[in-house]
Amino acid sequence: MQAVRKAFATSALIVLGGLSLSACATTDYVDEHIAAVNARIDALEAQVRQNTEAAQAANAAAQAAASQAQNANQRIDALTGRVDSLEQRMMSKSPRH
């Protein structure tokens, strides 16, 4: 009876050992999957870098447009004063008949 128990325990240990070893991932398997994930990360980083550069370019263009608009408004304000002055001079002169 003890020999049967010993044989059963040994068999059980061998089966459990085999099952536990079969669940382990090999180094090559892990390296392969890490390489795939790293490739995806690199692609995403490149895309983020590209989007950041595009956003910076758009921001610079918007700032340039805002500066041009401000300059145009200043010129319009200067001309408005001159036009008002000319209108007042014209209104103050009597019409010729």
GIMOZI-V585857 format. One record per residue. N is the residue number from 0. RES is the residue in one small letter. PSI is psi as a letter, one per 20 degrees, with the letter a starting at -180 (999 if undefined). Layout:
n=N res=RES psi=PSI
n=N res=RES psi=PSI
//
This chain:
n=0 res=m psi=h
n=1 res=q psi=h
n=2 res=a psi=h
n=3 res=v psi=g
n=4 res=r psi=g
n=5 res=k psi=g
n=6 res=a psi=g
n=7 res=f psi=g
n=8 res=a psi=g
n=9 res=t psi=g
n=10 res=s psi=g
n=11 res=a psi=g
n=12 res=l psi=g
n=13 res=i psi=g
n=14 res=v psi=g
n=15 res=l psi=h
n=16 res=g psi=g
n=17 res=g psi=g
n=18 res=l psi=h
n=19 res=s psi=h
n=20 res=l psi=h
n=21 res=s psi=i
n=22 res=a psi=i
n=23 res=c psi=q
n=24 res=a psi=q
n=25 res=t psi=r
n=26 res=t psi=g
n=27 res=d psi=g
n=28 res=y psi=g
n=29 res=v psi=g
n=30 res=d psi=h
n=31 res=e psi=g
n=32 res=h psi=h
n=33 res=i psi=g
n=34 res=a psi=g
n=35 res=a psi=g
n=36 res=v psi=g
n=37 res=n psi=h
n=38 res=a psi=g
n=39 res=r psi=g
n=40 res=i psi=g
n=41 res=d psi=g
n=42 res=a psi=g
n=43 res=l psi=g
n=44 res=e psi=g
n=45 res=a psi=g
n=46 res=q psi=g
n=47 res=v psi=g
n=48 res=r psi=g
n=49 res=q psi=g
n=50 res=n psi=h
n=51 res=t psi=g
n=52 res=e psi=g
n=53 res=a psi=h
n=54 res=a psi=h
n=55 res=q psi=g
n=56 res=a psi=g
n=57 res=a psi=h
n=58 res=n psi=g
n=59 res=a psi=g
n=60 res=a psi=h
n=61 res=a psi=h
n=62 res=q psi=h
n=63 res=a psi=g
n=64 res=a psi=h
n=65 res=a psi=h
n=66 res=s psi=g
n=67 res=q psi=g
n=68 res=a psi=h
n=69 res=q psi=g
n=70 res=n psi=g
n=71 res=a psi=g
n=72 res=n psi=h
n=73 res=q psi=g
n=74 res=r psi=g
n=75 res=i psi=g
n=76 res=d psi=g
n=77 res=a psi=g
n=78 res=l psi=h
n=79 res=t psi=g
n=80 res=g psi=g
n=81 res=r psi=g
n=82 res=v psi=g
n=83 res=d psi=g
n=84 res=s psi=g
n=85 res=l psi=h
n=86 res=e psi=g
n=87 res=q psi=g
n=88 res=r psi=h
n=89 res=m psi=h
n=90 res=m psi=h
n=91 res=s psi=h
n=92 res=k psi=q
n=93 res=s psi=q
n=94 res=p psi=q
n=95 res=r psi=p
n=96 res=h psi=999
//
